[in-house]
Amino acid sequence: MVHEGVAEQATAAQLAELVRDHWKIEALHHVRDTTVAEDSSQLRTGNAPRVVATWRNLAIGVLRTAGVKNIAAGLRRNARDPRRFLALLGLR
């Protein structure tokens, strides 16, 4: 969220960067909700929601870094053989 007064003092380039950064976050939330139904998750207590979101972000980020365009397909492919995901992380 933009701090009060920042938008009034920002250049056009800075505002454009703020908007891009905001939509990067929204795009990630969209992927998490549409691909893994995060909004319907029943995890509500303690650190569990944050931990699971972190793991989801890691999985999405690793797949994107590997050039995967369809995250849902990438998750399904790697779920069939966990060694594939470890290989993407350089752990195999």
QUILINFEN-V225599 format. One record per run of one state. SS is the DSSP state (a for helix, b for strand, c for the rest). FROM is the first residue (numbers start at 1). LEN is the number of residues. If there is no record, write none. Layout:
SS;FROM;LEN + SS;FROM;LEN
//
This chain:
c;1;5 + a;6;4 + c;10;2 + a;12;25 + c;37;1 + a;38;3 + c;41;7 + a;48;18 + c;66;5 + a;71;10 + c;81;1 + a;82;7 + c;89;4
//
